[in-house]
Amino acid sequence: VAEPSLNPDYPMGKDVLKVLNFMLDKGENEGFVTKDYDHYVGGIGLRNLDFKETISLVGHLDVVPAVGEWKYEAYNATIDHGCVIGRGASDDKSAAVIGFYILKCLKELNIQTKHNIALLLGTCEEIGMDDVQHLVKHYGAPKFSLIPDGGFPCGRGEFGRMQILLTSKCKLSSTILDINGGTAFNIIPDYAYAKVSKNLKINKIEGKYD
């Protein structure tokens, strides 16, 4: 959490790559099989990384920008009332750490599983999930995957979304000069503004709004 693993230049974003290498080094030090899938995804396998008979735990190491005012420092992993607070603590580095300790538990207790278990760590979930597409296209997919990146209850799918860029060749309005807000398309913006012409007549809005 203390590492600001933003990924503006995937798959070579140096910040998220630093965190990926950290996790792969920890896996190797614990005696697991590890692999860097072209910096898009990192794999840590209990016995191997043969996807044919593997159940994978999938998490991602990249985060969205830490914008707006924070009570605690965003990249500091502050512990308050037993909770870890910081950018990425919930989405989704906690899943990466939990998956790692699941592998560690199975290994240390010598629990024999019918299927191989592997932890897969993505690097660009927040900017389009091309990490998963690259993995599946070039290396295949595990037999079954569990993705701890959401709240209760369990879901077996996710709603779709569309990200588009609209460009106008002419002015949209003679009175609205500029509109802007936020820093990333997939987070609630911490600010928004509109720059308007001084000649624009604005009607008074009655009522109270939070």
ZITAKA-V284134 format. One record per pair of residues at least 4 apart in sequence whose ideal C-beta (glycine too) atoms are under 8 Angstrom apart, sorted by sequence separation. I is the first residue (numbers start at 1). J is the second residue. D is the distance in whole Angstrom. If there is no record, write none. Layout:
BEGIN
{{I;J;D} {I;J;D}}
END
This chain:
BEGIN
{{9;13;5} {13;17;6} {14;18;6} {15;19;7} {16;20;6} {17;21;6} {18;22;6} {19;23;7} {20;24;6} {21;25;6} {22;26;7} {23;27;6} {24;28;6} {25;29;6} {26;30;6} {28;32;7} {37;41;4} {45;49;4} {50;54;6} {66;70;7} {70;74;5} {72;76;6} {79;83;7} {85;89;6} {88;92;7} {89;93;6} {90;94;6} {92;96;7} {93;97;6} {94;98;6} {95;99;6} {96;100;6} {97;101;7} {98;102;6} {99;103;7} {100;104;6} {101;105;6} {102;106;7} {103;107;6} {104;108;6} {105;109;6} {113;117;6} {124;128;6} {125;129;5} {129;133;7} {130;134;6} {131;135;7} {132;136;6} {133;137;6} {134;138;6} {135;139;5} {136;140;7} {141;145;7} {168;172;6} {172;176;7} {183;187;8} {196;200;4} {8;13;6} {9;14;8} {12;17;7} {27;32;4} {37;42;7} {49;54;7} {51;56;8} {73;78;7} {79;84;6} {80;85;6} {84;89;5} {88;93;5} {89;94;6} {106;111;5} {124;129;7} {135;140;8} {136;141;5} {150;155;6} {182;187;7} {7;13;4} {10;16;7} {11;17;8} {27;33;8} {28;34;5} {36;42;6} {37;43;6} {43;49;5} {48;54;8} {72;78;4} {78;84;7} {79;85;8} {105;111;8} {124;130;6} {125;131;7} {135;141;7} {182;188;8} {183;189;7} {196;202;8} {6;13;7} {27;34;5} {35;42;7} {36;43;8} {77;84;6} {78;85;5} {106;113;7} {122;129;7} {124;131;5} {125;132;8} {182;189;3} {183;190;8} {5;13;8} {7;15;7} {34;42;7} {35;43;4} {66;74;3} {72;80;7} {77;85;8} {78;86;6} {123;131;5} {181;189;4} {182;190;7} {6;15;6} {7;16;4} {34;43;6} {45;54;7} {66;75;7} {77;86;5} {122;131;4} {182;191;7} {5;15;5} {6;16;7} {24;34;5} {33;43;8} {34;44;5} {35;45;8} {76;86;6} {84;94;7} {122;132;6} {181;191;6} {182;192;7} {4;15;6} {5;16;4} {24;35;8} {33;44;7} {34;45;7} {75;86;6} {106;117;6} {181;192;3} {3;15;7} {24;36;6} {32;44;5} {33;45;4} {74;86;6} {75;87;6} {77;89;7} {180;192;7} {181;193;7} {5;18;7} {32;45;6} {33;46;8} {72;85;5} {73;86;8} {74;87;4} {179;192;8} {180;193;6} {5;19;4} {32;46;7} {33;47;7} {35;49;5} {71;85;8} {72;86;7} {103;117;6} {179;193;7} {3;18;6} {21;36;8} {33;48;5} {102;117;7} {103;118;8} {120;135;7} {178;193;8} {179;194;5} {3;19;5} {20;36;7} {33;49;5} {103;119;6} {178;194;7} {179;195;8} {27;44;4} {102;119;8} {178;195;4} {24;42;5} {176;194;6} {177;195;4} {3;22;8} {20;39;7} {23;42;6} {42;61;8} {100;119;6} {176;195;8} {177;196;6} {24;44;7} {99;119;4} {176;196;6} {177;197;6} {23;44;7} {66;87;4} {175;196;6} {176;197;8} {17;39;6} {20;42;5} {120;142;7} {163;185;6} {175;197;5} {64;87;7} {96;119;7} {174;197;7} {63;87;5} {118;142;7} {125;149;8} {175;199;7} {176;200;8} {63;88;4} {96;121;6} {120;145;8} {175;200;4} {11;38;6} {12;39;6} {61;88;8} {64;91;8} {11;39;4} {63;91;7} {115;143;7} {10;39;8} {11;40;5} {115;144;8} {10;40;7} {63;93;8} {61;92;8} {60;92;5} {61;93;6} {59;92;5} {92;125;7} {59;93;7} {61;96;6} {128;163;7} {59;95;4} {60;96;8} {59;96;4} {23;61;7} {57;95;8} {59;99;6} {20;61;6} {19;61;5} {57;99;4} {16;61;6} {57;102;7} {16;62;5} {13;62;8} {99;148;7} {98;148;7} {10;62;8} {95;147;8} {95;148;4} {95;149;6} {7;62;4} {5;61;5} {6;62;7} {44;100;7} {92;148;8} {5;62;5} {6;63;6} {46;103;5} {92;149;5} {5;63;6} {6;64;8} {91;149;7} {126;184;7} {4;63;7} {6;65;6} {44;103;6} {46;106;6} {55;115;5} {57;117;7} {59;119;7} {61;121;5} {62;122;7} {126;186;6} {46;107;6} {54;115;6} {55;116;7} {56;117;8} {57;118;7} {58;119;8} {59;120;8} {60;121;7} {61;122;7} {62;123;5} {4;66;7} {53;115;5} {54;116;5} {55;117;6} {56;118;5} {57;119;5} {58;120;5} {59;121;6} {60;122;4} {61;123;6} {62;124;6} {64;126;5} {53;116;6} {54;117;7} {55;118;8} {56;119;7} {57;120;7} {58;121;8} {59;122;7} {60;123;7} {62;125;6} {63;126;7} {54;118;5} {56;120;5} {58;122;7} {60;124;8} {62;126;5} {60;125;4} {62;127;7} {50;116;7} {60;126;7} {46;113;7} {48;116;6} {47;116;5} {49;118;6} {4;74;8} {46;116;6} {47;117;8} {4;75;5} {32;103;6} {45;116;6} {46;117;4} {60;131;7} {3;75;7} {45;117;8} {46;118;7} {2;75;5} {23;96;7} {27;100;7} {30;103;8} {45;118;4} {1;75;7} {2;76;6} {26;100;7} {30;104;6} {44;118;7} {45;119;8} {58;132;8} {1;76;7} {2;77;5} {32;107;7} {43;118;6} {44;119;4} {1;77;4} {27;103;8} {31;107;7} {43;119;7} {23;100;7} {30;107;7} {43;120;6} {44;121;7} {42;120;7} {43;121;8} {41;120;6} {42;121;4} {41;121;6} {41;122;5} {42;123;8} {40;122;7} {41;123;7} {1;84;7} {4;87;7} {5;88;7} {40;123;6} {2;86;7} {39;123;7} {40;124;7} {1;86;4} {1;87;7} {56;142;4} {1;88;5} {55;142;7} {58;145;5} {1;89;5} {51;139;7} {54;142;4} {55;143;6} {56;144;7} {57;145;8} {58;146;7} {59;147;8} {51;140;5} {54;143;6} {55;144;5} {56;145;5} {57;146;5} {58;147;5} {59;148;7} {60;149;7} {40;130;7} {41;131;5} {51;141;6} {53;143;6} {55;145;7} {56;146;7} {57;147;8} {58;148;8} {59;149;7} {40;131;4} {41;132;7} {51;142;5} {52;143;7} {55;146;7} {57;148;7} {58;149;8} {1;93;6} {27;119;8} {51;143;7} {41;134;7} {40;134;4} {41;135;5} {40;135;6} {38;134;7} {37;134;7} {23;121;6} {37;135;6} {38;138;7} {20;121;6} {37;138;7} {37;139;6} {20;123;6} {17;123;7} {16;123;5} {16;124;8} {13;123;7} {13;124;8} {11;123;6} {10;123;6} {11;124;7} {10;124;4} {67;182;8} {7;123;6} {67;183;5} {7;124;5} {10;127;7} {65;183;5} {7;126;7} {65;184;6} {7;127;6} {10;130;7} {11;131;7} {64;184;5} {67;187;7} {10;131;7} {69;190;8} {64;186;7} {65;187;7} {67;189;8} {68;190;3} {11;134;8} {64;187;5} {67;190;5} {68;191;8}}
END
